[in-house]
Amino acid sequence: MDEDQQGEAVPVGEADAYPRLTPALTRPIRWELVARQDDRMIKYATAIRTRTASTEAILRRFTRNASHSTYAAMPEVGRTQKTVILIQ
């Protein structure tokens, strides 16, 4: 049991105890996937930012192969950002 801001005991692991975090508590973030793909995600983001590759070209590459590992890692980063925003 943890204590919430009012000092009341809150059961650990119960999504109902933290209603604002419910969207983020559907499943754990796959950190191993993010760690394996971080270099490639940075590579693609840099290519878009420096305009050496168009967003459309990169998305075409990802959608050609729906199981593209870098494409799968990007929503995990988004889930992380969403979780941080919800916590704040």
C-alpha positions as CSV (number, residue, x, y, z in Angstrom):
1,M,0.0,0.0,0.0
2,D,1.1,3.5,-0.8
3,E,-0.2,6.7,0.6
4,D,-1.9,9.3,-1.7
5,Q,-1.6,13.0,-1.3
6,Q,-4.2,13.1,1.5
7,G,-2.3,10.4,3.4
8,E,-4.9,7.6,2.7
9,A,-3.7,4.1,1.8
10,V,-4.0,3.4,-2.0
11,P,-3.7,-0.3,-3.2
12,V,-0.6,-0.7,-5.4
13,G,-1.4,-2.0,-8.9
14,E,-5.0,-1.0,-9.1
15,A,-5.7,1.2,-12.1
16,D,-8.8,2.6,-10.4
17,A,-6.6,4.2,-7.7
18,Y,-5.1,6.5,-10.4
19,P,-7.9,7.4,-12.8
20,R,-5.8,10.0,-14.7
21,L,-3.2,7.3,-15.5
22,T,-5.8,4.7,-16.7
23,P,-5.0,5.3,-20.4
24,A,-1.3,4.7,-19.7
25,L,-1.8,1.6,-17.6
26,T,-3.1,-0.7,-20.3
27,R,0.2,-2.6,-20.7
28,P,3.9,-2.0,-19.8
29,I,6.0,0.1,-22.2
30,R,8.3,-2.2,-24.2
31,W,11.6,-0.5,-23.2
32,E,13.7,-3.2,-24.9
33,L,12.1,-2.3,-28.2
34,V,12.8,1.4,-27.7
35,A,16.4,0.7,-26.7
36,R,17.0,-1.5,-29.8
37,Q,15.6,1.1,-32.1
38,D,16.7,4.4,-30.6
39,D,19.5,5.0,-33.1
40,R,17.2,4.4,-36.0
41,M,14.5,6.6,-34.6
42,I,17.0,9.4,-34.2
43,K,18.3,8.8,-37.7
44,Y,14.8,9.1,-39.2
45,A,13.9,12.2,-37.1
46,T,17.1,13.9,-38.1
47,A,16.5,13.1,-41.8
48,I,13.0,14.7,-41.6
49,R,14.3,17.7,-39.7
50,T,17.3,18.4,-42.0
51,R,15.0,17.7,-45.0
52,T,17.3,15.0,-46.5
53,A,14.2,12.7,-46.5
54,S,10.6,13.5,-46.8
55,T,8.1,12.4,-44.2
56,E,6.1,10.7,-46.9
57,A,9.1,8.7,-48.1
58,I,9.8,7.5,-44.5
59,L,6.1,6.6,-43.9
60,R,6.0,4.7,-47.2
61,R,9.0,2.7,-46.0
62,F,7.3,1.9,-42.7
63,T,3.9,1.1,-44.2
64,R,5.3,-1.2,-46.8
65,N,6.3,-3.5,-44.0
66,A,3.8,-3.1,-41.2
67,S,6.0,-5.1,-38.8
68,H,8.9,-2.6,-39.2
69,S,10.7,-2.6,-35.9
70,T,11.4,1.1,-35.8
71,Y,7.8,1.8,-36.7
72,A,6.7,-0.4,-33.8
73,A,9.0,1.4,-31.4
74,M,7.7,4.9,-32.1
75,P,4.3,4.5,-30.4
76,E,6.2,3.2,-27.3
77,V,8.0,6.5,-27.2
78,G,4.7,8.2,-27.5
79,R,3.3,6.2,-24.7
80,T,6.2,7.3,-22.5
81,Q,5.6,10.9,-23.3
82,K,1.9,10.6,-22.6
83,T,2.6,8.9,-19.3
84,V,4.9,11.8,-18.3
85,I,2.4,14.4,-19.2
86,L,-0.4,12.6,-17.3
87,I,1.8,12.3,-14.2
88,Q,2.5,16.0,-14.2
